[in-house]
Amino acid sequence: MDHLDRLEAQSIFILREAYIKLGKLGMLWSIGKDSTVLLWLAKKAFYGHCPFPFIHVDTTYKIPEMIAYRDRVAKEMNLDLIVHTNKAAIEEGMGPDKGRLVCCKALKTEGLQQVVHVYGFEGLIVGVRRDEEGSRSKERVFSERNKNDEWDYTNQPPELWDQFKTDFPKGNHIRVHPLLHWNEIDIWEYIKRENMPIIDLYFAKNGKRYRSLGCAPCTAQVESSATNLDEIIEELKNTTVSERAGRAQDQEDSYAMQKLRKDGYM
């Protein structure tokens, strides 16, 4: 068993633990590389049939190619896909011009909270990794959110030897993070090994590419000549540029993600 086999086996174990121990589950699909790997792992974990819906919180500001990719893959893989938008916020004129943290809170955090309560989800499976961003390194594999969707990152149970706390007060919901132990290179090496379909925004055109995908007004490309999987992997082994260097909300406030996640952000 090699490194990728071990990562895959642990993630599949976590997915099955969540399915057995928790109530109604949904899986967030942002259309990016991490959540697409998570989709692939879920298919493996449950022998080609995912026993829960996939959720895309659509801000209406996504890069157009992302939406086209979402709809195509959902149809090809026969996904039970929930697309939700915080329509009230959009109708009131919410957008990046109101401030990126304000916009993220309204369209992503509050949009996700609406999904949880409208559909009655007791657990959400999310494709975050510890190495991607500082606040995510504080997460647990099974991470509790209270009745108000808040995350208390200062008070979390230990998770030693894959012993996960899965009993939580009724009314709280759990975020499950099967990719927490992966890193960015692991993701790309796994995509290569599995010959996975991946959105081509990650491949360089005219000397630039996306390393992280989000809303069009708030996501910039980075300088890159990597036009295929091998070149991306080699580039990542030598780069000093952070994965989220193109994400504007991170530049607006160095604690942006922690503030958003504390209030229920994905």
C-alpha positions as CSV (number, residue, x, y, z in Angstrom):
1,M,0.0,0.0,0.0
2,D,1.5,3.3,-1.1
3,H,1.0,6.8,0.2
4,L,-2.1,7.6,-2.0
5,D,-3.6,4.2,-1.1
6,R,-3.3,5.0,2.6
7,L,-4.9,8.5,2.1
8,E,-7.7,7.0,0.1
9,A,-8.4,4.2,2.7
10,Q,-8.5,6.7,5.6
11,S,-10.9,9.0,3.7
12,I,-13.2,6.1,2.8
13,F,-13.2,5.0,6.4
14,I,-14.2,8.5,7.5
15,L,-17.0,8.7,4.9
16,R,-18.4,5.3,6.0
17,E,-18.1,6.3,9.7
18,A,-20.1,9.4,9.0
19,Y,-22.7,7.4,7.2
20,I,-23.1,4.9,10.0
21,K,-22.9,7.2,13.0
22,L,-24.6,10.5,11.8
23,G,-28.1,11.3,10.6
24,K,-29.1,13.0,7.4
25,L,-26.0,13.8,5.4
26,G,-25.1,16.1,2.5
27,M,-21.8,16.7,0.7
28,L,-20.7,20.2,-0.3
29,W,-19.4,20.4,-3.9
30,S,-17.7,23.6,-4.7
31,I,-16.6,22.3,-8.2
32,G,-12.9,22.7,-7.2
33,K,-10.3,20.1,-7.1
34,D,-10.7,19.1,-3.5
35,S,-14.5,18.6,-3.5
36,T,-14.2,16.8,-6.8
37,V,-11.7,14.3,-5.3
38,L,-14.2,14.0,-2.4
39,L,-17.0,13.2,-4.9
40,W,-14.7,10.5,-6.4
41,L,-14.0,9.0,-3.0
42,A,-17.6,8.9,-2.1
43,K,-18.4,7.0,-5.2
44,K,-15.7,4.5,-4.2
45,A,-16.8,4.3,-0.6
46,F,-20.4,3.4,-1.5
47,Y,-19.7,1.2,-4.5
48,G,-20.7,3.7,-7.2
49,H,-23.9,5.0,-5.5
50,C,-23.7,8.0,-3.1
51,P,-26.4,7.7,-0.4
52,F,-26.6,11.5,0.1
53,P,-27.2,14.6,-2.0
54,F,-24.4,16.9,-3.2
55,I,-24.9,20.6,-2.4
56,H,-23.6,23.6,-4.3
57,V,-24.1,27.0,-2.7
58,D,-24.3,29.3,-5.7
59,T,-23.5,32.9,-5.1
60,T,-24.4,33.8,-8.7
61,Y,-20.8,35.3,-9.0
62,K,-19.0,32.0,-9.9
63,I,-16.7,31.8,-12.9
64,P,-19.1,30.8,-15.7
65,E,-16.9,27.8,-16.7
66,M,-17.5,26.4,-13.2
67,I,-21.3,26.4,-13.6
68,A,-21.0,24.7,-17.0
69,Y,-18.7,22.1,-15.5
70,R,-21.0,21.5,-12.5
71,D,-24.0,20.9,-14.7
72,R,-22.2,18.6,-17.1
73,V,-20.6,16.4,-14.4
74,A,-23.8,16.2,-12.3
75,K,-25.6,14.9,-15.4
76,E,-22.8,12.5,-16.4
77,M,-22.4,11.1,-12.9
78,N,-26.1,11.1,-12.1
79,L,-25.7,13.2,-9.0
80,D,-28.5,14.1,-6.7
81,L,-27.6,17.8,-6.8
82,I,-29.0,20.6,-4.6
83,V,-28.2,24.1,-5.9
84,H,-29.1,26.9,-3.4
85,T,-28.8,30.7,-3.6
86,N,-29.5,33.2,-0.9
87,K,-32.0,34.9,-3.1
88,A,-33.1,37.5,-0.6
89,A,-29.6,38.8,-0.3
90,I,-29.2,38.9,-4.1
91,E,-32.5,40.7,-4.5
92,E,-31.3,43.3,-1.9
93,G,-28.2,44.0,-4.0
94,M,-25.6,42.0,-2.2
95,G,-22.2,41.7,-4.0
96,P,-18.5,42.2,-3.6
97,D,-18.9,45.9,-3.7
98,K,-20.4,45.7,-0.2
99,G,-17.1,44.4,1.1
100,R,-15.8,40.9,0.5
101,L,-16.3,39.6,4.0
102,V,-19.8,41.0,4.1
103,C,-20.6,39.4,0.7
104,C,-19.1,36.0,1.7
105,K,-21.1,36.0,4.9
106,A,-24.4,36.7,3.2
107,L,-24.0,34.6,0.1
108,K,-21.9,31.7,1.3
109,T,-22.3,31.5,5.1
110,E,-25.9,32.4,5.3
111,G,-26.7,30.5,2.1
112,L,-25.2,27.4,3.6
113,Q,-27.1,27.9,6.9
114,Q,-30.3,28.1,4.9
115,V,-29.5,24.8,3.2
116,V,-28.8,23.1,6.5
117,H,-32.1,24.2,8.1
118,V,-34.4,23.9,5.0
119,Y,-33.3,20.3,4.3
120,G,-32.7,19.3,7.9
121,F,-29.1,18.1,7.4
122,E,-27.5,16.7,10.6
123,G,-24.1,16.4,9.0
124,L,-22.2,18.1,6.1
125,I,-19.2,16.4,4.4
126,V,-16.7,19.1,3.3
127,G,-13.5,18.9,1.3
128,V,-11.2,21.1,3.4
129,R,-7.5,20.4,4.0
130,R,-5.4,21.5,7.0
131,D,-2.5,22.7,4.8
132,E,-4.7,25.0,2.7
133,E,-5.3,27.8,5.1
134,G,-4.6,28.6,8.8
135,S,-8.1,28.3,10.3
136,R,-8.7,25.0,8.6
137,S,-5.7,23.6,10.5
138,K,-7.7,24.0,13.7
139,E,-10.5,21.7,12.4
140,R,-11.3,18.2,13.6
141,V,-12.3,15.4,11.2
142,F,-15.8,15.4,13.0
143,S,-16.3,19.1,13.8
144,E,-19.4,20.3,15.7
145,R,-21.5,23.4,14.9
146,N,-24.0,24.5,17.5
147,K,-27.7,25.4,17.0
148,N,-26.7,28.8,15.7
149,D,-24.3,27.2,13.2
150,E,-21.3,28.6,15.1
151,W,-17.9,26.8,15.5
152,D,-16.1,27.0,18.8
153,Y,-12.5,26.3,17.6
154,T,-11.2,26.7,21.2
155,N,-13.2,23.8,22.5
156,Q,-12.8,20.7,20.4
157,P,-12.4,17.0,21.4
158,P,-9.2,15.1,20.7
159,E,-9.1,12.7,17.8
160,L,-6.5,10.1,18.7
161,W,-6.0,6.9,16.8
162,D,-9.0,7.6,14.6
163,Q,-11.3,7.6,17.5
164,F,-13.9,10.2,16.5
165,K,-16.5,11.9,18.7
166,T,-19.8,11.4,16.8
167,D,-22.4,11.9,19.5
168,F,-23.5,15.6,19.7
169,P,-26.5,17.4,21.2
170,K,-29.7,17.3,19.1
171,G,-30.0,20.4,17.0
172,N,-26.3,20.8,16.4
173,H,-24.8,19.7,13.1
174,I,-21.5,18.1,12.3
175,R,-19.0,19.0,9.6
176,V,-17.1,15.9,8.4
177,H,-13.7,16.5,6.8
178,P,-12.4,13.3,5.0
179,L,-9.5,15.2,3.3
180,L,-8.2,17.0,6.3
181,H,-5.0,14.9,6.2
182,W,-4.3,15.4,2.5
183,N,-2.1,18.2,1.0
184,E,-2.3,20.0,-2.3
185,I,0.3,17.7,-4.1
186,D,-1.6,14.6,-2.8
187,I,-4.8,16.0,-4.4
188,W,-3.1,16.4,-7.8
189,E,-1.2,13.1,-7.7
190,Y,-4.5,11.4,-6.9
191,I,-6.3,13.1,-9.7
192,K,-3.5,12.0,-12.0
193,R,-3.5,8.4,-10.7
194,E,-7.3,8.1,-11.0
195,N,-7.5,9.8,-14.3
196,M,-10.2,12.0,-12.9
197,P,-12.2,14.6,-14.9
198,I,-11.1,18.1,-13.6
199,I,-12.1,21.6,-14.7
200,D,-9.5,23.1,-17.1
201,L,-9.3,26.4,-15.2
202,Y,-6.5,24.8,-13.3
203,F,-4.3,24.5,-16.4
204,A,-2.2,27.5,-17.5
205,K,-3.2,29.6,-20.5
206,N,-1.1,32.6,-21.6
207,G,1.1,32.1,-18.5
208,K,-1.6,32.1,-15.9
209,R,-3.8,29.6,-14.1
210,Y,-6.1,29.2,-11.1
211,R,-4.8,27.4,-8.1
212,S,-8.0,28.0,-6.1
213,L,-11.5,28.5,-7.5
214,G,-14.2,30.8,-6.2
215,C,-16.3,33.8,-7.2
216,A,-15.1,35.6,-10.4
217,P,-14.7,39.1,-8.8
218,C,-12.7,37.7,-5.9
219,T,-10.5,35.1,-7.5
220,A,-7.4,35.9,-9.5
221,Q,-5.0,33.7,-11.4
222,V,-1.4,33.1,-10.5
223,E,1.7,33.2,-12.8
224,S,2.2,29.6,-14.1
225,S,3.4,27.6,-17.1
226,A,1.8,24.4,-15.9
227,T,-0.5,23.1,-18.7
228,N,-0.9,19.5,-17.6
229,L,-1.0,17.4,-14.4
230,D,2.7,16.5,-14.4
231,E,3.6,20.1,-14.7
232,I,1.3,21.2,-11.9
233,I,2.8,18.6,-9.6
234,E,6.3,19.7,-10.4
235,E,5.4,23.3,-10.0
236,L,4.0,22.7,-6.6
237,K,7.1,21.0,-5.4
238,N,9.1,24.2,-6.1
239,T,6.7,27.1,-5.5
240,T,6.7,29.5,-2.6
241,V,3.4,31.0,-3.6
242,S,0.5,30.1,-1.3
243,E,-2.5,28.2,-2.7
244,R,-4.9,31.0,-1.9
245,A,-2.7,33.8,-3.2
246,G,-5.4,34.7,-5.7
247,R,-8.3,34.9,-3.2
248,A,-9.2,38.5,-2.5
249,Q,-11.0,38.0,0.8
250,D,-7.7,36.7,2.3
251,Q,-6.0,39.9,1.3
252,E,-8.7,42.1,2.7
253,D,-8.3,40.6,6.2
254,S,-5.6,38.1,7.4
255,Y,-8.2,36.5,9.7
256,A,-11.0,36.5,7.2
257,M,-11.4,32.8,6.9
258,Q,-11.4,32.2,10.7
259,K,-14.0,34.9,11.2
260,L,-16.2,33.4,8.4
261,R,-15.7,29.8,9.6
262,K,-16.5,30.7,13.2
263,D,-19.9,31.9,12.0
264,G,-20.6,28.8,9.9
265,Y,-18.8,29.3,6.6
266,M,-17.9,26.2,4.7
